[in-house]
Amino acid sequence: MKKLGLLLIAATALCSACTMSVPHSTGPVNISNVTKEGRASCKHILGFPTGDCSIKAAAEAGGVTEILYIDQTIHNYIFVITTETIVYGR
C-alpha cells in the first residue's frame, strides 16, 4: 500500500504544471485605443529553445507598430516550458 501511495505522489508531481501570467504596461491603457493584436510563442525543451516568443516577433506577426500593452503567459511543465507573448496596440 505504501508503494502505491508513493507511486501516486510521484505521478502527480511529474504531471503537475505551473502557469504564470505576466502583464506589462507603461501606464493605464484605454482599451478603445487597441486596434491590433499580435502573438508569438516558443518552447524550451530540456533547456533548448525552439521558436521566437519575443515582443518584436509578436508585434510583427500582428502588424503592430505602436505597442500599448503586453501580456506574457508561461506554462512550466517538468521538462518543457512554453511561453506566449501577446502585444496589443495600433
N, C-alpha and C positions, 0 to 999 in steps of 0.2 A: 504494500500500500504506500509506503514511503517513497518507493521508486516511481510509482505512478504520479504522486504529488510533485516530486522533483521534475519529472518529465513535463508535466503540465506547466509548471512555473517556467522552465527553460523554453518551452514552445511559445508561451505568451511573451516572454522577453524578446525572443527572436522575431516575432511577428509585430511587435509594438512599433509605433511610429510617433514622431513628434512633429507638429506643424506650427509654424510661426509666421505671422503676417506683419510686415513692417511698412507702415505708411511714411512717405517722405513728402514734405511740403515746405514751401518758402514762406508760408503765411496762410491766412484764410483764403479758401478757394470758393469762388462763385460757380456753382455747377452749370449755370446757364452759359458761361464762357467756354465750356468744354465742347468742342465740336468734333474732335478726332480722338481715337484711342489706338495705341499700338501695343503689341505683345511680343515677347521673346522668352524662350525657355531653354534650359540646359540641364544636363545631368552630370553628376560626379559619381562614377562607378569605381569603387575601391580607390578613391582619391584621384582618378584620372578624369579630367573634364571632357565633356562632349557637348558641342553646341555653343551658342553665344547668347547669354542672357543679360547682356549689358543694356544700359539705358539708351545708348546710341542705337543699338540693334532694334530695340523696341520702337524707338521714335521713327526710324527709317521704315520699319515694317508697316506702321500706321500712317506714314506721311505727316507726322507731327513735326512742325518746325519751331513752335514755341511751347515748351513744356510747362504745365501749370501744377501738375501733381503726379506723384509716382507711388505705385503700390508694388510691393515685392513679397511673394509668398514662398516660403521654404518648407519642404517636406523632408524630414530626416528619417530614413529607414536605416537598418543596420549597416548595409554596405553601399547604399545608394542615396544620394542627396539630389532632390530635384528643386530647381529654382525657376520661378516665373516672375518676370518683370513686366508691369503694365504701366504705360505712360499715358497721361491724359493732357490734352492741350488743344492748340489750334494749328 
